[in-house]
Amino acid sequence: MTAEDLARRAISPTDVRADGTLTLTRSYGVYELSPTATATRRFRLGNHPVRMLELEREFGSCKLVYLFLHRTDAVAMAAALNGRVA
């Protein structure tokens, strides 16, 4: 599946609602770190929004790029954006 195909599967953050530290329905974000972040991978993924908060604490900031309902889609998109094979 190409990055374009995966992007079409992404959902809007308004499609889920907060449920404690996660969302209902569970969702998985792909986040972009700042270009100034000294990290080996610029794009990270994890349970939304808890992972976003962890990345902000660790790197100062990050941006939600894509939000998915399936973790496998988030893994594949992060790998594609990082230039790696999932």
C-alpha positions in Angstrom: 0.0 0.0 0.0 1.4 3.4 -0.9 1.6 6.5 1.3 -1.2 8.0 -0.8 -3.4 5.0 -0.2 -2.7 5.2 3.5 -3.4 8.9 3.6 -6.9 8.2 2.3 -7.5 6.0 5.2 -6.7 8.7 7.7 -9.4 10.2 9.8 -10.0 13.7 11.3 -9.3 14.3 15.0 -12.9 15.4 15.2 -14.0 11.8 14.4 -13.0 10.6 17.8 -13.6 11.9 21.3 -11.4 12.0 24.4 -11.9 9.2 26.8 -9.4 9.6 29.7 -5.9 9.6 28.3 -6.9 7.9 25.0 -9.8 8.3 22.5 -13.0 6.6 21.9 -12.8 4.9 19.3 -9.1 4.1 19.9 -6.9 5.9 17.4 -3.2 6.0 16.4 -1.4 9.1 15.4 1.6 9.7 13.2 3.5 12.7 14.5 6.2 14.8 13.0 9.0 16.0 15.2 10.6 19.4 14.7 13.5 19.5 12.2 15.7 20.7 15.1 15.0 17.6 17.2 18.0 15.4 17.4 16.3 12.1 16.7 16.9 9.3 14.2 13.3 9.1 13.1 11.5 12.3 12.4 8.0 10.6 12.2 6.8 8.7 15.3 3.5 6.9 16.1 1.5 5.8 19.0 -1.9 5.9 20.8 -3.5 9.3 20.4 -3.3 11.6 22.2 -1.1 10.1 25.0 1.8 9.6 22.6 1.6 13.2 21.4 1.9 14.4 25.0 4.9 12.1 25.5 6.7 13.4 22.4 6.0 17.0 23.4 7.6 16.4 26.8 10.6 14.6 25.2 11.3 16.8 22.2 9.5 20.1 23.1 6.9 19.9 20.3 5.4 17.7 17.6 2.7 17.9 15.1 -0.1 15.4 14.4 0.2 14.6 10.7 -2.2 11.6 10.3 -4.7 9.8 12.6 -5.8 6.3 12.0 -8.2 3.8 13.5 -5.8 0.9 12.9 -2.3 0.7 14.3 -1.0 -1.2 11.2 -1.9 1.8 9.1 0.0 4.2 11.4 3.0 1.8 11.5 3.1 1.7 7.7 2.7 5.5 7.3 5.4 6.3 9.8 7.7 3.8 8.0 7.0 5.3 4.6 7.5 8.9 5.9 10.8 7.9 7.5 11.9 6.2 4.3 11.8 2.7 5.8 9.9 -0.5 5.1 7.2 -1.4 7.6 
